[in-house]
Amino acid sequence: MDKIIVNFTPTGMIPTKKDTPYVPVSPEEIIREVKQAWELGISMVHVHARNSDDEKPTYRKEVYAEIIAGIRQFAPELVICASTSGRNFNTLEARSDVLSLEGNLKPDMGSLTLSSLNFNRTTSVNEPSMIVSLAEVMKENGIRPELEAFDLGMVNYCNYLIKKGAVVAPYYVNLILGNIACAQGDLLHIGCMLKDIPEDSIFSLGAVGTDQLKMNSLGITMGWGVRVGLEDNFWYDENRTKLATNMELLERIHKIISANEKEVMTSKELRQRLNLDPGFGKYGVAGSNV
């Protein structure tokens, strides 16, 4: 693609103010960062909600609603994906809470991690029944899954869900490399995942830690998409001497996109590619009316 998907991930579940003072935690901080990112140029935003008092992740739809409402005041067309992560919560009621939001508060997409996995110090548990149930809730509510694959097995499970009819085209996939227990930021690993990625897919390349810049650069050069933000990496340099801000990471991505004579895909264009409603009060899969 000549238009690069920029998937902005400002917060995540891990970084706290002790790790970096630049991570946005409260709804007000997240909204402010997304506004700056929108003005610079992004295609979509991947939102995690936190408790403002202790900075811990929360699944509560009321917090997501505050964040989504704030974003849509200035960016009614921006594609918004809400996290349904199982790293801290593992009941369907909790993980699907945000998927019940409707109207102007409805997320266009919901994250769907395609298997369980280990991180450096924590585990994200995603049982097959949970993955299928979340996919079904998204399908019923007209929310497009953001399919997250950390290794080749997850790509295979994505194809399994498609065969089962739990996920329907068009597909958006995040390939996230570099986690210690998963596929690495290596061309052979990436090639194996791309070989089996479902047809009718568009995708973004991301990575945890300092591999983020390498994978983002490759994604841009090859005309794919990028996933970028403090969620996956809060260092600006490979030697980890400088903490990054979200805007610094995004500004660097814009320079690389420009150097490759490409442009950022607009939310309008991404909505058309993913068959999403046009925004401005209509959200989620086109015609879902939820």
C-alpha positions, 0 to 999 in steps of 0.5 A: 500500500502507498497509504500506511496504517498508523495504529496508535497505542498510547497506554497499554496495560504495563507502563506506569508513571514509575516506568515513565512519566510520559505514559497517559493513564487517566481518561483526560491524559489519554484523550489529550494524547490522542488529540495530539496524535490525531492532529499529527496524523493517525489511522486508528487508536488502540485504547486501554483504560486504567484506574486513575487512582492506582494506574491499574488496568480496568475493564469497566465500560464507564471508563472506556465510555469517558475516553471514547466520548472525549475522543469523538468530540474532536475526531468523530471519524477516527477508528477506535479499538477497545482492548478486551485483554485477558492479562488482568481479567479472565471472565467473559463478563469483564472482558466483553463489558466494553463491547456492550457500549452503543451509539456514539460510544460504541468502539469500531473494533475490539482486540482479540488475542488469538492464544495464551502467551507468556510475557517477561513477568506475566501471562495473558490467558486466552482459552479457546472458549474465551476467544470464540465467545469474544469473537461471537460477542463482537460479531453480534454487536457489529464490532470488527475484531482487531486480530492480534498474532504474536506467533505462527500458531496464532495466525493458524488459529485465526484461520480456524476462527474464519473456517468456523465463521466466528470472524468474517472478512475483511480482516485486520491483523496486528503482527506483534514481534519480539516478545520473549516467548513468541516470534522474534523480529526476524525476517524468517519469522515474519515471512512464515506468519505472512505466508499463512495470513488470511486472504482479504487481510490488511495488517500492521507490524509492531514489536515490543521493546526496542524492536518496535522501530525496526519492525515499524520501519520494515512495515513502512518500507514494505507498504504495510501498516505500523503499530506504535506507541508507549504500550509496546515500547517506552524507550526512544533509543536502542540503548535505552538512554532516553524515555520516549513520548508518544509524540516523539515516536509518532513524529519519527514514524511520520518522517520514515513514511515521508522518506519512503514517499508514502502517506498515512492512511486516513480513518475514512480510507481505513473505514472503507477498507474494513467495511466500517460505518463512516463515523460521525455518529455511526460506528462499527461494522457497516449496517450493524445498527447497534 
